[in-house]
Amino acid sequence: MRRGKAIGWILVLGLAAWALAGRGLANYDTLYALVWGRDLAHGQLPDYDVSLAPTPHPLATLAGAVLSLLGAGGAIGVTLVLAFVWLGALGWVTYRLGEAWVNRAAGVLAAAIVLTRRPVLDFGARAYVDLPYLVLVLGALLVETRRRRAGAPVLALLGVAGLIRPEAWLFSALYLAWLWRGGVRDPRLWALAAAAPALWAISDLVVTGDALHSLTGTRDTAQRLDRITGLDEVPVTVPRRLGEILREPVLFGAAGGGLLALAFLRRRVALGAVAGAVALLAFCVLAAAGLPILGRYLLAPATILAIFCGAGAFGWRELAKDHPWRRRWAWFGAATLAALVAFVPAQANRIGDLRDALRIQDGIQDDLHALTPRFPCLPATVPNHRPVPLLALWLDVDPDSIAVAQEARPRTGAYVVPSTARVARQYILDPRDVDPRIPPPPTGFRPVAANASWRLFARCE
């Protein structure tokens, strides 16, 4: 009964997230996971060495292999449905943690905060793998909250998460150390914790011959795209990125709520405080390893801060009526709620901007899809790297069969360029793309077709 109720709430929250975002749009990394999964389903090793390839995540690639059985359109469609299911699961597990650490009202507020932050909705609607990773880690925290030193169930969830993002390995290692300190020394738990990094390394070794390919490849791509990296950037970048995710009222409520909860509800919220610190430590480890400092890597501490904001607003209800700090905390809670309400119009505008961005980019992708049956010959050449995995799926070809105009000038094949500067501006891989030029069609390519977003040229011999 409880499980069915949880599934129902996850679906309801997922539908609410879809209503807010308006639509989904698979991101570049996830589309490559579908391409590589298709290769696996066809009995071929994925090609991780294509230009500007994203980091391969073993579990995402395996999921892509299963989804590839539905065809390109079906795989992308189911991926987007699952994206909103994961958003719903994030809302549910956030509520459950807030309820367990503080009370039901704090959980409701924390879930509402998380699901109405534009970056969270954006990453979720674009089917980033960071959302299922986050849900699995928070799920492990929920299991540990309900039964301390639960052991295998926690490590199993972290192990699955560790096949999506490596930060879970640090959670597993520190959890093992805590179990050891508490007298739990089952060697099978160590094997369970080691499974994710071992499987990831084996996957890289089998596909590329280099067990550290994900690390070195991600670092090389970060340098090529001029991403912010390095431990020295963390003190400046982390507060700014957390502010971009949560905004000022939530940070205000989380700061006060965290202090008050640790002072008066320490045993109940200590696990959350430690988990937030570990998530920040993992972020620092990635930065020190030369990996990019991206806002979506901070979703875990941001979610925990949202729960502490819920504590700031409603934690006073857990104090005895004659407690000297109950009234003071209640006044702080009222101030937090007032600030959150005052910022509702700004949040609504941000969500409106997200809806517009997704609608425009979805329309541009639909226009590109509409042209693919008109390609008279291959290979295809596109303006930059962003459409490469999409066309690889739609045309059922390898990404190497699609050239990038910024890097090569083809002699034959199909050549696609944006119809307007607006499309070029709104449909790019990264605002800091190393080469923002859109080269015109080479001599000899003739117009074949056009629509509102794209023009198709071709030269077939």
Phi and psi in degrees as a GROMACS rama.xvg file:
@    title "Ramachandran Plot"
@    xaxis  label "Phi"
@    yaxis  label "Psi"
@TYPE xy
-63.7499  -40.7279  ARG-2
-63.895  -42.2321  ARG-3
-63.1934  -37.8862  GLY-4
-65.4933  -39.8358  LYS-5
-63.3452  -43.4959  ALA-6
-62.2681  -40.7136  ILE-7
-61.1021  -45.0927  GLY-8
-65.8063  -37.4975  TRP-9
-60.9336  -43.1994  ILE-10
-67.372  -39.8354  LEU-11
-63.4501  -45.7321  VAL-12
-67.0129  -35.2495  LEU-13
-63.7777  -40.7311  GLY-14
-65.0051  -37.7005  LEU-15
-63.875  -41.3571  ALA-16
-64.3268  -39.9521  ALA-17
-64.0007  -39.688  TRP-18
-63.4649  -36.224  ALA-19
-70.7286  -45.7292  LEU-20
-77.3712  -32.1201  ALA-21
93.1363  -31.9508  GLY-22
-172.691  172.041  ARG-23
-116.401  162.377  GLY-24
-155.394  108.018  LEU-25
-62.5667  133.235  ALA-26
-82.5821  170.821  ASN-27
-56.3725  -48.4431  TYR-28
-62.6177  -44.2213  ASP-29
-68.2782  -36.3542  THR-30
-63.0331  -38.334  LEU-31
-66.7617  -34.3944  TYR-32
-61.4649  -36.6021  ALA-33
-69.0013  -38.8709  LEU-34
-63.462  -48.0034  VAL-35
-67.5776  -35.2176  TRP-36
-64.9014  -38.1508  GLY-37
-60.329  -40.966  ARG-38
-60.4194  -45.2796  ASP-39
-60.6815  -43.2114  LEU-40
-63.2365  -26.2535  ALA-41
-91.3283  7.30854  HIS-42
79.029  20.7567  GLY-43
-116.263  150.085  GLN-44
-76.5711  137.806  LEU-45
-63.6152  154.814  PRO-46
-102.023  99.2753  ASP-47
-83.3917  -2.26707  TYR-48
-100.245  13.6121  ASP-49
-67.348  157.802  VAL-50
-60.6049  131.297  SER-51
54.6161  40.0499  LEU-52
-68.6021  140.123  ALA-53
-74.1918  174.313  PRO-54
-67.3852  127.54  THR-55
-77.0554  129.331  PRO-56
-109.286  116.181  HIS-57
-52.9381  -44.2987  PRO-58
-68.962  -36.2923  LEU-59
-65.4135  -40.3064  ALA-60
-65.1902  -41.2445  THR-61
-64.1153  -41.8122  LEU-62
-62.3789  -37.8904  ALA-63
-62.3065  -34.5778  GLY-64
-64.4909  -40.9269  ALA-65
-67.7726  -45.2309  VAL-66
-68.6198  -26.3848  LEU-67
-61.9041  -21.0752  SER-68
-64.2142  -16.9422  LEU-69
-89.1453  -0.545819  LEU-70
83.5711  168.964  GLY-71
-60.4337  -51.2269  ALA-72
-63.6185  -43.0912  GLY-73
-65.2539  -40.4259  GLY-74
-62.8504  -44.546  ALA-75
-67.0529  -41.9553  ILE-76
-62.1939  -46.4503  GLY-77
-66.6594  -36.5152  VAL-78
-58.0399  -42.0643  THR-79
-70.7232  -36.005  LEU-80
-63.0745  -46.5136  VAL-81
-62.8727  -31.4609  LEU-82
-58.5057  -41.5227  ALA-83
-78.3218  -26.8181  PHE-84
-63.9758  -41.6882  VAL-85
-64.7776  -37.6646  TRP-86
-62.1682  -41.8949  LEU-87
-62.9577  -40.813  GLY-88
-64.4537  -36.0336  ALA-89
-62.7291  -44.4709  LEU-90
-61.278  -41.6695  GLY-91
-66.6294  -48.1169  TRP-92
-69.0609  -31.4379  VAL-93
-63.5049  -44.2545  THR-94
-60.3168  -45.3964  TYR-95
-63.6963  -39.5397  ARG-96
-67.0846  -43.7285  LEU-97
-61.7905  -39.8021  GLY-98
-64.3226  -42.3162  GLU-99
-72.541  -38.262  ALA-100
-81.8524  -32.1895  TRP-101
-127.004  -85.3136  VAL-102
-165.109  177.539  ASN-103
-62.5825  -41.4805  ARG-104
-63.0242  -39.8782  ALA-105
-63.8941  -38.7419  ALA-106
-65.3674  -41.942  GLY-107
-61.6777  -45.833  VAL-108
-64.7326  -42.8624  LEU-109
-61.3768  -44.0005  ALA-110
-64.2118  -40.7795  ALA-111
-63.2852  -40.371  ALA-112
-62.0576  -49.8909  ILE-113
-60.8635  -44.8899  VAL-114
-78.8348  -5.51954  LEU-115
-113.404  10.2422  THR-116
-82.9779  129.778  ARG-117
-57.6659  -46.499  ARG-118
-60.0334  -38.488  PRO-119
-65.2127  -47.3512  VAL-120
-60.6677  -40.4478  LEU-121
-62.8482  -51.8859  ASP-122
-63.3606  -36.6268  PHE-123
-69.8763  -47.6723  GLY-124
-63.8021  -25.986  ALA-125
-92.5677  9.36375  ARG-126
60.4103  39.2741  ALA-127
-69.0796  144.03  TYR-128
-69.278  -12.6429  VAL-129
-63.2998  -26.2644  ASP-130
-70.8682  -51.7718  LEU-131
-61.6538  -35.0229  PRO-132
-58.9676  -47.2168  TYR-133
-62.3521  -42.6743  LEU-134
-62.9014  -40.6042  VAL-135
-65.9042  -42.0565  LEU-136
-65.7496  -44.6469  VAL-137
-65.629  -34.6005  LEU-138
-62.6438  -39.6205  GLY-139
-62.9088  -40.1105  ALA-140
-62.6961  -38.947  LEU-141
-65.8802  -41.9668  LEU-142
-60.5803  -44.8228  VAL-143
-67.7851  -32.7307  GLU-144
-64.3548  -41.787  THR-145
-76.0875  -29.743  ARG-146
-144.873  101.793  ARG-147
-62.7363  142.052  ARG-148
54.5569  46.0943  ARG-149
-64.7736  -29.2514  ALA-150
79.0989  -111.609  GLY-151
-56.9896  -44.3037  ALA-152
-60.1907  -39.197  PRO-153
-65.9326  -46.9156  VAL-154
-67.4725  -30.025  LEU-155
-66.0352  -45.2577  ALA-156
-63.9322  -43.0736  LEU-157
-66.4406  -32.3329  LEU-158
-65.4125  -43.066  GLY-159
-63.877  -43.1358  VAL-160
-60.5402  -34.1135  ALA-161
-70.8086  -9.35347  GLY-162
-91.4437  0.612401  LEU-163
-110.813  -46.7733  ILE-164
-139.133  139.713  ARG-165
-72.6057  -14.2005  PRO-166
-58.7989  -27.0292  GLU-167
-63.2347  -24.5564  ALA-168
-63.5189  -37.2803  TRP-169
-68.2586  -40.9005  LEU-170
-57.371  -44.9862  PHE-171
-63.5151  -43.9879  SER-172
-62.956  -45.3983  ALA-173
-70.504  -32.8617  LEU-174
-66.949  -39.5758  TYR-175
-60.8135  -43.2394  LEU-176
-61.4154  -38.8722  ALA-177
-68.0077  -39.5096  TRP-178
-63.0677  -42.8  LEU-179
-59.735  -43.0435  TRP-180
-63.1796  -30.8151  ARG-181
-87.9866  6.19035  GLY-182
92.0489  3.95181  GLY-183
-92.1803  107.576  VAL-184
-131.49  39.6264  ARG-185
-71.8395  119.144  ASP-186
-62.0984  -21.7782  PRO-187
-66.2977  -28.1513  ARG-188
-68.9373  -35.3737  LEU-189
-66.4064  -39.446  TRP-190
-64.1913  -39.3224  ALA-191
-63.7905  -41.2517  LEU-192
-69.3846  -32.5744  ALA-193
-81.0486  -12.679  ALA-194
-61.4028  -45.3733  ALA-195
-63.1029  -53.9537  ALA-196
-62.0621  -34.5721  PRO-197
-66.104  -45.3  ALA-198
-65.3685  -37.4875  LEU-199
-63.5176  -45.821  TRP-200
-63.9966  -41.108  ALA-201
-63.8582  -41.0792  ILE-202
-59.593  -48.3332  SER-203
-62.2202  -40.698  ASP-204
-64.2604  -43.6155  LEU-205
-66.396  -41.2629  VAL-206
-78.8501  -40.1182  VAL-207
-117.599  -14.7865  THR-208
84.1466  2.11294  GLY-209
-129.744  113.235  ASP-210
-65.8779  -17.8275  ALA-211
-107.157  22.0621  LEU-212
-58.9383  -41.2223  HIS-213
-60.677  -39.5644  SER-214
-68.3888  -52.6177  LEU-215
-69.6517  -36.9984  THR-216
-67.2444  -41.9494  GLY-217
-64.7694  -40.3431  THR-218
-64.6436  -41.747  ARG-219
-64.7307  -41.8766  ASP-220
-64.9934  -39.4834  THR-221
-60.3121  -41.2002  ALA-222
-67.4011  -40.7243  GLN-223
-65.1222  -36.7364  ARG-224
-89.3003  3.3703  LEU-225
57.6417  43.7047  ASP-226
-72.2509  156.813  ARG-227
-73.8481  124.74  ILE-228
-139.038  171.051  THR-229
100.672  141.882  GLY-230
-62.9988  -30.512  LEU-231
-68.677  -16.624  ASP-232
-85.6955  -13.5961  GLU-233
-61.7257  -47.704  VAL-234
-58.9657  -30.0768  PRO-235
-87.3652  -40.6449  VAL-236
-76.0161  -41.4875  THR-237
-60.0053  -51.6857  VAL-238
-59.7759  -38.2114  PRO-239
-66.1337  -44.384  ARG-240
-66.7842  -40.7401  ARG-241
-63.5147  -38.1209  LEU-242
-63.8116  -38.3052  GLY-243
-65.6275  -34.549  GLU-244
-75.1826  -49.9265  ILE-245
-96.5068  -33.4147  LEU-246
76.2985  167.542  ARG-247
-61.1621  -46.6404  GLU-248
-60.4149  -37.5054  PRO-249
-68.8672  -41.0472  VAL-250
-63.2801  -38.8847  LEU-251
-60.8733  -50.4332  PHE-252
-63.9234  -37.2869  GLY-253
-69.1956  -38.3609  ALA-254
-63.5832  -51.8044  ALA-255
-68.6408  -41.8355  GLY-256
-64.537  -37.6311  GLY-257
-63.2366  -45.1965  GLY-258
-64.3877  -44.808  LEU-259
-67.4091  -41.994  LEU-260
-66.4999  -40.5642  ALA-261
-67.9175  -28.2342  LEU-262
-76.7779  -38.4716  ALA-263
-119.101  -14.8658  PHE-264
-129.09  37.7279  LEU-265
-57.4137  -45.4441  ARG-266
-64.2747  -28.9483  ARG-267
-82.4956  -31.8969  ARG-268
-107.22  -0.900923  VAL-269
-59.8781  -39.9637  ALA-270
-61.0804  -40.892  LEU-271
-64.9421  -40.519  GLY-272
-64.3538  -42.4068  ALA-273
-65.3969  -42.7708  VAL-274
-61.941  -40.7705  ALA-275
-62.8095  -40.2269  GLY-276
-65.9014  -40.2827  ALA-277
-65.3927  -39.9558  VAL-278
-61.4565  -40.4091  ALA-279
-68.2377  -37.8365  LEU-280
-62.7845  -42.1025  LEU-281
-62.4034  -39.0676  ALA-282
-60.9199  -42.0158  PHE-283
-64.9144  -37.9246  CYS-284
-62.7811  -43.385  VAL-285
-62.7091  -42.3549  LEU-286
-63.2903  -42.0658  ALA-287
-65.8212  -27.2082  ALA-288
-81.2255  0.64496  ALA-289
87.422  12.4956  GLY-290
-85.5751  157.897  LEU-291
-67.1192  147.57  PRO-292
-95.4093  98.2221  ILE-293
-113.648  147.698  LEU-294
-60.7641  -35.2042  GLY-295
-68.3609  -16.3672  ARG-296
-74.2531  -8.28087  TYR-297
-106.62  15.0972  LEU-298
-65.783  -33.1706  LEU-299
-65.2159  -54.8139  ALA-300
-62.9275  -31.4347  PRO-301
-64.0893  -41.1668  ALA-302
-65.3762  -41.0303  THR-303
-64.7702  -38.3974  ILE-304
-63.4068  -36.3331  LEU-305
-62.2287  -38.2003  ALA-306
-66.1863  -39.7305  ILE-307
-67.9991  -29.1651  PHE-308
-65.2045  -39.9186  CYS-309
-59.6741  -37.9997  GLY-310
-64.5887  -39.9033  ALA-311
-62.0871  -34.7762  GLY-312
-80.8702  -36.3957  ALA-313
-130.431  1.96356  PHE-314
-64.938  -23.8055  GLY-315
-58.631  -23.4585  TRP-316
-69.045  -15.4576  ARG-317
-86.4954  -7.63048  GLU-318
-88.7485  151.741  LEU-319
-61.048  150.897  ALA-320
-61.4484  -26.3146  LYS-321
-98.4186  10.2948  ASP-322
-69.3763  133.737  HIS-323
-63.6356  -22.8358  PRO-324
-95.4509  -4.89892  TRP-325
-61.0064  -47.984  ARG-326
-66.4619  -42.7998  ARG-327
-61.4015  -43.6903  ARG-328
-64.2855  -39.0932  TRP-329
-62.0418  -40.0441  ALA-330
-64.2995  -39.9728  TRP-331
-63.6833  -39.8702  PHE-332
-61.7908  -41.1352  GLY-333
-63.3412  -40.3589  ALA-334
-64.186  -39.9842  ALA-335
-62.9333  -46.8374  THR-336
-64.227  -38.1121  LEU-337
-63.362  -41.9806  ALA-338
-64.9267  -41.0613  ALA-339
-62.9221  -43.0179  LEU-340
-65.1513  -39.54  VAL-341
-62.7721  -29.2663  ALA-342
-92.6233  2.59286  PHE-343
-58.2162  -45.5414  VAL-344
-58.894  -40.1894  PRO-345
-64.4081  -40.8743  ALA-346
-64.8615  -39.5334  GLN-347
-62.4392  -39.4213  ALA-348
-64.176  -40.4693  ASN-349
-64.0918  -42.2729  ARG-350
-66.5076  -37.3996  ILE-351
-61.3902  -40.6063  GLY-352
-63.309  -39.6977  ASP-353
-63.4644  -44.7701  LEU-354
-58.1835  -42.8107  ARG-355
-63.8275  -43.8847  ASP-356
-62.96  -44.3937  ALA-357
-64.5948  -39.7103  LEU-358
-64.1459  -45.5799  ARG-359
-64.4549  -46.7867  ILE-360
-68.6311  -34.6114  GLN-361
-64.3174  -40.6631  ASP-362
-64.0469  -39.1453  GLY-363
-63.9986  -41.6631  ILE-364
-66.0739  -40.1656  GLN-365
-61.3265  -40.0595  ASP-366
-64.5676  -37.8854  ASP-367
-65.7579  -42.535  LEU-368
-61.2908  -37.7689  HIS-369
-64.1523  -25.5523  ALA-370
-84.6002  -20.1498  LEU-371
-59.2923  -35.4702  THR-372
-66.7842  -14.6215  PRO-373
-90.5459  -3.88685  ARG-374
-64.3409  114.806  PHE-375
-77.6256  -20.7983  PRO-376
-163.511  167.883  CYS-377
-123.078  163.108  LEU-378
-75.5579  166.111  PRO-379
-101.93  146.877  ALA-380
-122.744  132.361  THR-381
-121.84  162.602  VAL-382
-62.3358  -45.1337  PRO-383
-145.804  -168.26  ASN-384
-75.986  -19.3186  HIS-385
-58.2863  -44.052  ARG-386
-78.2222  -4.88005  PRO-387
-57.7928  -55.5422  VAL-388
-65.1469  -32.8079  PRO-389
-62.2353  -49.2986  LEU-390
-66.1106  -34.5753  LEU-391
-60.5696  -37.5045  ALA-392
-73.8436  -48.0808  LEU-393
-64.9824  -39.7297  TRP-394
-89.2491  -7.28699  LEU-395
56.7708  51.4047  ASP-396
-129.918  168.852  VAL-397
-75.021  149.502  ASP-398
-56.2171  -28.7096  PRO-399
-65.5762  -17.0175  ASP-400
-82.8748  -2.54512  SER-401
-116.223  116.578  ILE-402
-88.0801  158.7  ALA-403
-112.353  124.082  VAL-404
-61.7055  -26.5126  ALA-405
-69.4898  -17.9071  GLN-406
-115.324  -19.8013  GLU-407
-150.575  149.991  ALA-408
-111.702  105.417  ARG-409
-73.1413  157.338  PRO-410
-99.5363  -28.0077  ARG-411
-142.407  170.998  THR-412
108.915  -166.948  GLY-413
-95.4978  145.399  ALA-414
-135.306  119.914  TYR-415
-111.749  131.802  VAL-416
-133.118  153.113  VAL-417
-63.6763  145.883  PRO-418
-76.3609  -28.3227  SER-419
-138.051  163.751  THR-420
-65.5971  -29.2581  ALA-421
-62.4743  -43.6998  ARG-422
-64.0926  -42.3846  VAL-423
-61.1832  -37.248  ALA-424
-75.5485  -36.4063  ARG-425
-95.0467  -4.24453  GLN-426
-128.525  69.6903  TYR-427
-126.285  161.62  ILE-428
-72.919  -42.9361  LEU-429
-155.428  139.04  ASP-430
-59.9561  -22.8901  PRO-431
-101.753  30.1515  ARG-432
-51.4417  133.945  ASP-433
-62.8706  -23.3025  VAL-434
-140.107  95.5717  ASP-435
-81.4284  1.68785  PRO-436
-67.5273  150.378  ARG-437
-117.214  93.3489  ILE-438
-63.0628  140.754  PRO-439
-72.249  167.05  PRO-440
-62.0142  142.038  PRO-441
-64.7637  162.451  PRO-442
-58.5309  135.648  THR-443
99.9388  -14.0059  GLY-444
-84.3423  129.111  PHE-445
-106.11  151.658  ARG-446
-64.1954  138.14  PRO-447
-118.756  -44.2643  VAL-448
-159.827  164.599  ALA-449
-159.949  155.681  ALA-450
-146.298  -164.44  ASN-451
-63.7966  -24.1357  ALA-452
-112.767  -27.3028  SER-453
-137.1  153.977  TRP-454
-122.692  135.693  ARG-455
-112.033  126.72  LEU-456
-118.511  159.991  PHE-457
-155.818  153.911  ALA-458
-146.061  109.207  ARG-459
-112.393  132.793  CYS-460
